[in-house]
Amino acid sequence: MIAVNSRVCLRFAAAMLAGWLLGPAAAFDRIGTAGPIRSFGGTPCAKGYAQGECDPPEVDSTLPVKQKVEARVERARGLIGLLRTKQAVQELDAAVAEAPEASSAVLLRARLKLPGQLADALRDVESIIALNPSNPDALATRAFILAGQDDLALRDATKAVSIEPDDVDALWIRSTILVRLGRLDEAEQDLTRAIAAEPDNPTALLSRAELRLARGQTSEAGRDADAAILARDGTQARQIRAAARARDGEYDDALSDLNAMLGPVGTKVTASPVGSRQFVDMLIQRAMVLSRLGRPDDAKADLSSIVALGGQRAILQMQLYLRGHGFRDVALDGKASSLLDDDIISCFLNDACGRGLTLKT
């Protein structure tokens, strides 16, 4: 068995998490074929998800084994749509107990364990590959699991794509590996192929937008973010579009995007509705935009919110960055101060410094 490296690529795990936060879209395949489940929920349930009152009917235990396993897999998929993940796994456990060779049940069970239970997921995936070394979905899923072992991961992902050239999830997974290897042109080509096959796929759109933004292709990144917003109206898509607009000097438009996510300028922030790291990042973006718009007092109000949410760690990260970029007098004490605020504002007004601070902290 191949050893698991527990360091999953955080950038693209975040991209997948963004897919979970983006909300429903009727035309979008929420399960997908490989790697983590694309998104959970999406099936209406007026009676309440937790009580199980909308659960699909129990599987008929008198069915022949093959039909029963297929029915269990379909029921598990229905339960995923109802946010009943534990029950979906139980259904798949029953299917695998009845037919250990049933790859559809084993693979879906493995995918439900990602990204948290890598060793268990790998065991399931490798049991499929042992029976069928050319199963593209199992190969692509193993490639996702092998983050940090990129030669092995790329081998699996490339084989999966050679078998299923238009599989969107396999292409996305290979693109994440290519990014880690610094092969950005190839990564963008894979994402472009994925989007051609499935134009409303928010994960591929967001990944390409992020990649293009990092490469300075702001117009292209903005268009991808626009498409992601139209597809599913996501927080991360707006954040990427705001960054692209700011880099193009469209500060009022960037501020509009950030305000849509953060609330009006001057709103006191005590807790974040999304992941605190992402919320802090957006506050840093807005503070930079406000500085560029000649509104330093509003920018400092956002810096105060950053301190409230990010604490000493966020302050120290900014101090370290400033010390490394020409601000030699900045103390490395993790403490907020008016002098630090002034230095941060000065950094925001410099293209290279401000862009780096928004990306690195």
Secondary structure, DSSP 8 states (H G I E B T S, - for coil): ---------HHHHHHHHHHHHS---TTS-SS-SSSS-S----S--TT-TTTTTT------TTS-HHHHHHHHHHHHHHHHHTT-HHHHHHHHHHHHHH-TT-HHHHHHHHHHTTTT-HHHHHHHHHHHHHH-TT-HHHHHHHHHHTTT-HHHHHHHHHHHHHHSTT-HHHHHHHHHHHHHTT-HHHHHHHHHHHHHH-TT-HHHHHHHHHHHHHTT-HHHHHHHHHHHHHHH--HHHHHHHHHHHHHTT-HHHHHHHHHHHH-STT---SS-SS-HHHHHHHHHHHHHHHHHTT-HHHHHHHHHHHHHHHHHHHHHHHHHHHHTTT-TT---S----HHHHHHHHHHHTSHHHHHHHHHH-
